[in-house]
Amino acid sequence: MEKLISSQSSRDEDGLKAQEENLRKKNTELLEKLAVALEQLEFMKLSFAHN
């Protein structure tokens, strides 16, 4: 019984680690998209200022 609980706990921990890794990847993707959007916005502001 103790092995079963330990095994379940280990699987839960592995699942949480995988979830955390997926969230980190998603956060990185979103930050990269945000950086691109901010660069585009800055470019648009500069273009607008020159007209």
C-alpha positions, 0 to 999 in steps of 0.5 A: 500500500505504501508503495502504491501511495509513493508511486502515485505521489511520484506520478503526481509530481511528474505531472506537476513538473510537466505542467510547470514546463508547459506553462514556462514554454507558454509564458516564453511564447507570450512574452516573445509575442508581446515584445514583437507587438511592442516593437511594432507599436513603437514603429507605428508611433514613430511613423505617425510622428513623422507624418 
